[in-house]
Amino acid sequence: MNTYYYIPVNSLNFNNILSSESISPVSFYEKRGFGFKRFERINANPLQNSLLAYNKIPILPNIRSDREEYPLYLSVPEKYLNGDYSRKSINGIDIIQMDKSIYINWMECFLLTRTEEEKKKLIASTRRSIEVKNVDNYISNIYVLDDYEIESFDWNESIIADFSDAKNSNQSEILRDQKVNKFKGFVYAYASGKLKEQPQEMAEGSRYFQEFINSYSALLNDLSVLSRNNKGKKGSFDYSSANKALDQLIDIKERIEILFGAYEQSDIDKLIEEKFSTEKSIIEILKKLQYQKTRITVYSLISDFLKDKDDSLFSIEELLEISINNIKDFLKNSSIERHKELKDSFDKFTALINKRIREYRSVAAKENELDNISIDINSDLTEIKTNLKEINEEENLDYSLIINEVLSRIELSTSDEIAQCRLNIIQNVADSIKSSKGENDDRVDYLRKLYKSLTKVGIGFKINEIEDNALKSLACFLSRYSEMEKLQDFMDRNKFYHYGLSFGIWGSAYGYANISKILMESLNEDDEKLSLVTKYINKTILNQEIDEKGLKIHIETFGTKKSMPTKPKWKIEAERLNREQTKENSVEEERTSYESKQIKDNTMPPINKGEQLDIFQTPEQREDFDEERPFVVNLKVDSPNFSKKEIGFIDLIKKDNVLGKRVDWIELIESSFNLFNEEFESNPEMGLGSKKHEFERLLAEEKYRQDIKGFGPQKINEAVKVFMTYIQSNE
């Protein structure tokens, strides 16, 4: 079993530690040339050139300051403290002093705060830093001292009175710190880019959809003039220009239809089986059965009926077609009100399509191979050799040459520094190829053109004028090195989709501490691949295997806990209540009709067969039926520990086993809910379907605005389900 040591730090350093996944002596930060330049000291770790780690937790007093700061404890296995260090024992307290960096990971290390309140503040602080990585995993490893009986002692300055600091910073360790940072940046960025790779049709389809949005929005802006000209002035509007814009939209739509066609799979069959208790064989009959001697099939009538109830069932092609037809209708009958409806409808459809594309990308990403890290590096971390499957042997040699050239520049970590040395990088890579392949090699000529294109305008350099993917990845990076989004857009426009290769160069240039958590999104969404990379990094820089069960076993050695370490008390109580209510109210769940879409109240009369067959009626005949019925949900809590009162929406979110896990998720949902209420006040006639789509849209917008990670499509869907349950229970 692992023995753990505790490193006391100031809470202000939390983001600093997570940005590099390391902790170093104070003097390192101003000399290493990457990441945060400052490290706040604390009285149990006051030395300039060395760190102190304790086998028991020093209970520190509050920090007197105008800033929000408090003691925090980083706990690491003793094996991570290997190498040269000194150890002293004072009154049964073991203290280790070392003059080097300690590299941590989320699989074996954890943190301790003194109180639940300090833990919440710590979690909230991560949202302000874009360089903080693996946040969700580290948050899951934050425990509260109040909840456990852990060996500790009251802090006293005399305990370290006999400790003397190292005279100077350990320069060899600072150099190693720089190398580790660059190497980790390369590996993490390569893996993230690899998982982000997508088929060509997916990338092109996304690009064309953005073009569709831009063109549609421009046309909407032009049509706003027509909506105001409702008093005999419509002749002044340029209908010819509008029709040309429509033709352009139709052309883009057809391109998108072709590109996404392979991914479009209808959920209609599955939905019919579920909602109408129908077997697959019956569905096949419905597809052939014609309605009342017309060419319309019964299946198409059912399909149209279901889509009328749920816009998300439409395909991307259908949503774009509806959007185009809406403009055609508007040109025939325009008004300010109809223009607003046109805009609102397009916003809703845009959100649905973006959601669908994200789902397709997620499916495509899971097919990317990353079963192992085919990268070797020597013990000094100065020379790597790649054996990547996506490129051939010669390209691997070229890619290794490029990465080694970038890694050797340990002082490199900012876009300004990259700008100053990128020409020199090209020159050195070209010289290395010339020395082995000769002056007339095609790759040398390619690099010569790349060099000229970065110094002069109008050279006519083309990324794809060579087959070598390693050199193309370098050309992409050096052409768009300042912003990751611009790099990916540049690669997409040039139809070069080896994100892993170019992102790997990006990571080796900027280093791990300086790359953003946005770059690592694809890796953080795949726990299996993230674990693979984490284990590889740990084995490479520490020459140690990760004990995946070690952390859990160590936590279980703590004394009796007062509450669960990673869940707020309200969530523990809510889960207990849910279990009690489940036992009391366990009855066989009735199959709900599709029209309800929600929990069915047994007091509601069943839908008769006439209503079920209403799908075969004309829109005029079923006009009254289209209004969805709200089904009442009993949201009263009946427990000895709670007075009987109606639960609010945010209470439901907090009680949710998925959404209630993180404070930032709850705050995101609450802010979206508040925005929805503001919109609802201005539009109280909003229908149930509109409420659902509006809240879903607000969640997606707030998610990107607040830069909340881990809150993907599945979490949004879960929040919308709780929202609809709440809304229907209050109607």
C-alpha positions, 0 to 999 in steps of 0.5 A: 500500500502507498504511503502518502505525504502532504504538501501544504500550499496556499489555495491561490496556487491551485490553478498554477499546480493544475496547469502544469500538473506539478509543484516546484520550489518557489524560485523555479517559477520565475526562472523556468520560463513557462506557466505561472511566474509566481507561487504564493508561499505558506507558513508550513512551506516558506522556503525559497529553493526547496519544498517540505512534505509531511507525513501528517497534516499540519493544521494551519490557521486562517491566512490574514489577507484581503484576498480569498486564500486559505491552506490547501493540502496536496497529497502525493505517494512517497514514491513520487518523492524519489531522488535526493532529499533530506528527511527529519523526524520531529515529535513523531512527524516525518518531514521530507525536504527536496529541491526539485519539482514533484509531478502529479496526476489525478489517478494517484494524487488527491487534495484536502481542504479544511471545510466544504465551503473552501472546497466549493471556492476552490472548484469555482476558481478553476473556471477562471483559468483556461490553462487548467487541465483535467479539472473534473478528475482533480475535483473528484479527488478533493476531500474535506478534512472535516469529514475524516479523522486523519493524522494531523497536528497543530502547526507551530513555527518551531517544528521547522526551525532547524530546517535550512534552505538550499543556497540556490535553485537546483538548475539541473532540476529546472532544466529537467522541468522545462524538458518535462513540460515540453514533452508532456505538451507534445504527447497530450496535444498529439493525443487530443488532436488524434481523438479530434480527427474526423472523416473528410466529409464530416469536416467539410459538412461542418464548414458548409453548415457554417457557410449556410448560417452566415448566408442565411443570417445575411439574408435575414438582415436584408429581409428585415427591411422588407418586414418594415415596408408594410405600407405599400413600399414593397416595390423598393425591395430587391427580390432578385437579390433575395432569390439569388441568395435563396439559390445559394442556400439551396446549393449549400444545403445539397452539399451538406445533405451529401456530406452528412448523408452517411451519418443520418439515421432516423429514430422514427422506427425505434420511436414507433416501436416504443410509443405504439408497442409495434413490432418491426415487422408491422413497421415494414407493413406500414411503410408499404401500406397506402392511406385511402388509396393515395400515394401517401403511406401510413408510415409517412403519416405517423412519421410526420405526426411524430415530427410535428411533436418533436423537432429533434426528429427531423434530419439535418436536410429536413431542417435546412429545407424547412428554413429555406421554405420559411423564407420563401413564405416570408417573401410572399407575406412579410411583417415584423412579427413574421420576421421575428418568427423566422429568426427564432425558428432558424435559431432553434434549428441551428441549435438542433443541427449543431447538436446533431453534428456534435453527436456525429463527431463524437461517434466518429471520434470513438472510431479513432485508434489510440490504443497505445502511445507509439513514442519513444524518448531517451532518459534525458528527454532530449530525443524522441522517435515516433512510430505512428500508424497514420504515417509511413516510416519515412514520414515518421522519421521526418516527424521525429526530426521536426519534434526534436527540433522544436523540443530542443528549444526549451525557452520556447513557450509563447506565440511571440517567441515562436514568431521569432524562431519559426524561420530558423526551425524551417532552416534547421529541418531543411538542413537535416534533410539535405544532409541525408537526402541531398539538395534536390530532394522534393522535401527541401524544395517544399521547405524552401517555398514554405520559408519564402511564403512566410517572408513574402506575399504572393509566393503561391505556396500550397500546403498539399503540393507534397505527399509528406504528411509530417512536413504538411503538419509543420507547414500548417502549424507555422502558418497559423501558430498563434490561435488553435481555432485558426490552426484547425480552420486553416487545416480544414480549408486545406483539407488536411485532417491530421490534427494529431500531427499539427497539434503535437507540434503545437504542444511541443512548442508551447509546452503543457503548462501553456496549452489550454483546456479547450485543446484537451477537450476531446481527450478529457471526454474519453476516460479510457484514452486519458488514463492511457496517456496519463499512465504513459507520461507517468511511466516515462518521466518517473519510470513508475507504474500507476497503482490504479487502486492505490488512492482508493485503498489509501482513502479507505484507511482514513477514520470514520467519515462524517459525509461523502467526500465528493458530494454536497450534504444536500445531495446525500440527503436527497439520494436517501430521500429518493431511495425511501420514496422509491420503496414506498411508491414502487409500482409498475410504471405505466407505458405513457402515450407519445403525446404526453412525453412526460410522467403520466398522472393516473388521474388523467383519462386515457387517450381513446382510440379515436385520439390515437387515430387522429394522426390520419386526420388533416391538420385542420381536423386535429387542430385542437389535438396539437396542443399538448396536454400537461401531465401533473407530477407530484413534486411534494416531499413527504419525509420526517426530515422535511416539511411538506413543500413543493420542490423548486427547479434548482432543488430538482437539479441538485437532487439529480444523480448526474447534474447535481455532481458539480457546483458549476453545472448547477450554476450554469443551469440556474443562470439558463433558467433565470434567462428563460424566465425573463424571456417567458415574461415577455412571451407568456403565450410560449407553447410547451415545445417552444419552452423546451427548445428555448431552454435547450438553446439557452443551456447551449449558449451559456455553456459556451459563454461560461466555458463549462467543461464536461457539460456535453449533449447528454448533460444538456438533455438530462437538464431539459428532461428535468426542466420539462418535468418541472414545467408540466408539474406547474401548469 
